[in-house]
């Protein structure tokens, strides 16, 4: 990144900080409660001589101190510029809040409908500001940075820590309000609306942020016109499979026959290292997707770059994609499941073999009982459940049907009346050698 692009990104980030501050002021002016992160500063401003912006600066300085207390010395040295950058960001954010509160001094909605409309407008503007912040991708606001540090310190998922953090702030605001004010102030239905509505706004606006790409990158440099050296792509086999079809056994047979690496459960450890998530979490969620939309909204971090702005499940898929592309680059291999066929969609056709293994339910049942040692009474239900989970996961992250033959070079029926695994292995190995 050259100096010109970096300067433009910081300018966009500064605009984002101002927009965020203005939107928080507008949400506050709606008198239906403010956002969780601003709830304590707002309540403090109601019974002290200092403004909401000054309390925001003070509160965020406390966050910076907490960050440093939870970080190791070597980590502080590595992240010193990120930590120092939070100081001017915090000061600007607080001053912008006070400036916006002054500019919006004339806003006093009395009717509930007008208050709701003011709140929703503020939430939309906040989503716009966060979209600018994400697009700039040069810094994080102090509150989100603290949550990241806390998640690493306590070895817990980012989303869970974020929820606990926001709830703690809201409780603190409620306690301060009840102790020092006539009634509950700063925390109302608007607090919940602000927490849940900003995320969808960011999702809606994010694709439109591409209009800033050319401006951020600036004029093309002479080196951009240099002819690129054609990359070499190792030959990779991806195997998507129904549960009980023997896809994993087929993959092992192919890897042994061709003398190439095999990746299945080995990916769990690699993805855990990449994502900084516990292996147990990766194992449980790597090929599933939450059906609880509300939970996904709450657990998502919208104020960070894309790989850090997702729910834990989505961040897991991003990390998994990075790992799969990395191991595919390192050498020829067999990769089992995990949307690998889609993740490597830009792989040259001569360098990839996409396989889908399927089976009839009776054959899958016998294989699961005899080889996987599943309980005979529940095996069929388990097969259907896992296949449904894999199908939903694939469709969610790829936008494609899991069993669509257009996605694969070869669909192999490995049931009792289909193709034997040894025959399938020989057929796929022949296809591999022809491409090699």
N, C-alpha and C positions, 0 to 999 in steps of 0.2 A: 504494500500500500504506500503510494507516494505522499509527499507532504500536502499536495493540493487536495487529494481525496480525503486525507485525514482531517484537514481543516474543514472541509465541507461536511464531513460526518459530525464533527464536534459542533458546528453551527446548527445542524439539524437536531442534534441532541439538546442543545440549549433551547431551541424553539419548543422541543418536546417538554422540557422541564417547565417552561412558561405555560404551555397549554395545560399540562397536568395541574399546575398551581391554580390557574384560572378555573378549571373545571371543578376542583375541590372547593373553591370559594363559591362557585355557583351552586353546587350540591348542598353546601352548608346553608346558603341563603334560602334554599327551598324549605328549611325548617322542618324537615322530616328525618333528621339524623344525617350524619356525615359518614365518610368511609371509615372502616376499622382502623387504618393506619393513622388517620387524622382525628380520631375520636378523643383521645386523651389531650392533645394540644388544644382542641376546641373547648373542651370542658374546663381546662385550666385557665383559658383566656376569659372565661365567664366570671371567675371570682378572684382574679389577680389583676394587677395593673398592666401586665404585659400582653402583647397581642398574640394571636394564634400563630402567626409566622415566627415570632421569637421563640415561642414554646416549641414549635416544630424544629427549629435549629437546635435548641437545647436538647430536646428528646433524641434527635438523630445523632448528636454528639455522644450521648450515652450509648447509643447503638454501636458507634464506632469503637468506643472503649470496650464494650462487651465482645465485639468481634476479636479484638486484639487479645483479650483474656482467654478466649477459647481457641486461639490459633497457636501453633508451635512457633518457636523462634525462627526456624528455617522457613516456615510458611510465611511468617510476617515479612522476612527479607525478600522472599520471592514475590509476594503480593504488595510490597510497599507502595508502588505507584498506584495500584488500585485503591488502597486504603487512603493515601494522600488525596487522590482525586475526589473522594467522597466529601472532603471538607468544603471545597468551593461549590460542589453540587448542592450540599446541604444548605449553605448560606444563600445561594441563589434561589433555591426552592422556597425557603422561608420568606425571603424578601419578596419574591413573586406572589406568594400567598397574601401577604399584607397589602401589596400593591393592588391585587385583584379584589380583595375585600373592600378596599377604599373605592376602587372604580365601580364596584357593584353596590355601593352604598344606597343607591336609589331603589334597589330590588327588594321589595317587601311583599311577596305574594300572600294574600289573605285567604282566598278561597282554596279549598283542598285540591280541586282540579288543577288550578294554576300551579300549586305547589308540586303536584305530581309531574306536570309537564316540565316545570323548571328542573326537577330532579332528573327526569329522563334525558333532557337536553344536556345537563351536566355530565351524566353517565356516557352519553354519546361522545361528547367532547373529550372526556377522559380516555375513552377507547381510542380516539384519534391521536391523542398525545402519546399514549403507550405504543401505538403503531409506529409513530415517528421515532420513538425511543428504540424500539426493536430494530427498525430499519437502519438507524445510525450505527448500532452495534459497536459502541466504543466504551460504554460504562454501564453500571447498574446503580439504581437508587439505593440508598443506605438500608432501608427496610428489607428489600429483597436480598441484598447481599448478606445481611445478618442471618436471614433464614437459611441461606446456603451454608454459611459457616456452622450454624446450629445443627443442620442435618448431618454434616460431616462429623461434628463433635459428638453427637448422641447416636450416630450410626442408625439414623432413621430416614425414611423416605421424605423427600422434599415436600411433597403435598401434605403429608400428615403434620410435619413440623409447621408448615405455613398455616394450616387450619388452627392448630394449637396456639400459634403466635397471635393470629387475628382475634381468636376468642379471648385470649388473655388481655389484649389491649381493650377490647370491648368491656370486659368485666371490670378492669381498672377504671375505665371511664364511668361506668355505672356507679361504682363505689364512691369515686370522687364527687360525682354529681349528687348522690344521695346524702353524702356527708356535708358538703359545703353549699349546696343549692336547695331551693325550696322543693324541687322535684327532679325527675329524671330528664336530663338534657343531653343532646348530642347523639343519642342512641334511640332510633326508632325504626319503623319499617323501611325508611330510606337507606339505612345501613345495610340491610339484607339485600335490597334492590341493587345498591351500588356494588356489593360483593358478587352478585350473580349475573348482572347484566353487562358488565364491562367486557367479560370474556367473549361472549358472542359478537359484540361490536368489533373487537380486535380481529376475530376470525373473519368477519365480513369484510373489514377494511384491508386486511393484510395483502390480498392479491393486488389491490389497487396501488400499493406502495411501490410497485415495479416502475411507476412513472418516474421515480427518483433515480433509477439505475444509471441512466446516461449522465445525469447531472453529477452524481456522486463520483462516477468513474472519470469524468472529464474527457478531454480530447484524447483520441487514441495516440499512443506513442509509436515511433518507428519500429521498435522491437515487436509490437503487436502484429505487424505485417510480415514478420519473418516466417518462412514455412516451417511448420511443426513436424518433428520427427514422428513417424508413425509408430504407435505403441505396439508392443507385442503382448498378446493375450494368451495365457495358458488355457488349455482345453479343460473345461469344467463340466461335470455331470450334476444336474440338480434332479432330485427325486421327490416329488410331492406324492403323498400316499394316504389312502384310507387306512383307518386303524384295523389291524388284523390282516392286511393285504401282504405282509411280508416285505414291505418296502425297505425297512432297515436291514434285514438279512440280505436282500438283493444288493443294497449299497455296499455292504461289507464284502460280498462276493466279488463285485466289480472292482473295488479298491485293491483286493488281493490279486485278482486276475491281471489288472493293468499296472500294478505296482505304483499306485498313487495314493495320496492321503485320503482319509475318511473322517468326516465331521458330522457328528450328531450331538450326543450329550457333551462332547468336548467343547461345543460352542457355549455351553452354559458358563463354564469357567472364564472363557475369553470375553464373553459379553459382560459378566459381572465385573471384571477388571476394567473394561472400557466404560461402563456406566456408573461404576462405584456403588452399585446396588448389591445387596446380599445375594449369594447364589441361590438361597432358598426362594427368594422373591422371583428371580429370573426363571428358575425351574417351574414355579407355579404359574407365572403369567406370560411366559414367552410366546405361547401360541394360543392366547385367549384375549378377548377384549371385553371390557366392562360394558354391560348393558344399562348401567345406571348413569344416565346422562347428567343428572344433578351432581352426582359424586365426581364425575369427570370435570365438570365446571369448577367445582370447589377446589379440587386437587391440582388444577393446572396453574402454572406460573406464566402469566402473559407479559411480564415485564422484562423478560430475558430473551437473548437470541434463540433461534428456533430449537436448537438441541437442548436448551435449558428451559424453554418456555412451555414444555409439554407436561401433561400428566405423567406419572411414573410409567404407566403402560405404554404411552406414546413415546416417551423418552427411551424406553427399553427397545422399542422397534427401531428407532433411529440408531441407537448404539449397536443393535444386532445387524443392521444394514451396513454400518461401517466395518464391523468385524468380518462379515461375509465378503464384502468387496476387497478387504485387505488380504484374507486368506486365498481368495481367488487370484489375486495379483501375484501372490508368492509362488504359486505353482499349481499344476493340475491336481484336481481333487474331486471327491464325491461329496456333495452337500445334501443332507436329508432335511426336507420340509423347510419351514420358516420363511416362506415366500421367496426363496432364493431365486426361483425362475424370474420373478418380477424384479427383485433387487438388481439382478444382473441383466436387465432388459436391454441395456445399451451394449452388452457384450456382442462382438461380431458373431454372426450365425455359424461361421466355420469354427468358432472357438467354444461352443457350448452345445450340450445335449440335454434337452428338457424332457423328463420322464414323469408320467403319472401312473401310479399303481392303484388298482381297484380290485374289488372282489365282491362276490355275492355274500349275503349276510350269513348263510349257513357255513360256508368255507371259512369266513372270518371268525365265526363263533368257535369252530373246532380248533383253529390255530390259536386263538386266545386262551382257550381252556387247556389245550394240550401243551403248548409251547410257552405261553405267557403266564400260565397257572392262575387265570382269573376264575372267580367263583362262577360255577356253571349257572346258578340261578339268576345272576345279575349281568352276565357277560354281554348278552344282546343289547340290553339297555345301555351298558357302558360303551359299547361300540357306536351306537347311534348318538350318544351324548358327545363323545370325543369327535366324531366326524362332523357333527353340527357345530361344535366349537371351532374346529379347524376351518370349516367353510366360512363361518362368520368372521373369523380373524382375517382370512385371506381376502374376503370381499371388502372388509372395512378398510384395509390398508392398500389394496391394489385397485379397487373399483371394478374388479373382474370376477367372473364366476370361477370357483375353484376347480370344477370339473369340466370346464370348457376345453374341448380338444384343440381349439385355436391357440391355446397357450403353450402347447407341448409339441415335441417332435414325435413322441410315441406314447400311446395309451396302452398299458399292459394289464390284461385281466389275469390275475394270479390265483383265481379260485380253483376249485376242484376240477372243473371242466374248462379251465382256461390254460394258460401257459405255465409250465413249471418254472421255478425260480432259476434252475440251471439253464434252461432253454432261453429264458429272458436275459440272463446274464450274458450268454454267448451272443445273442442278437444285439444287445446294446454295446457290448465290447467290439463287435464287428463295425457297428456304426461309428463308435469312437475312433477306431483305427483308420477308418475311411476318411474321417475329418482330420485326423492327425497327419 
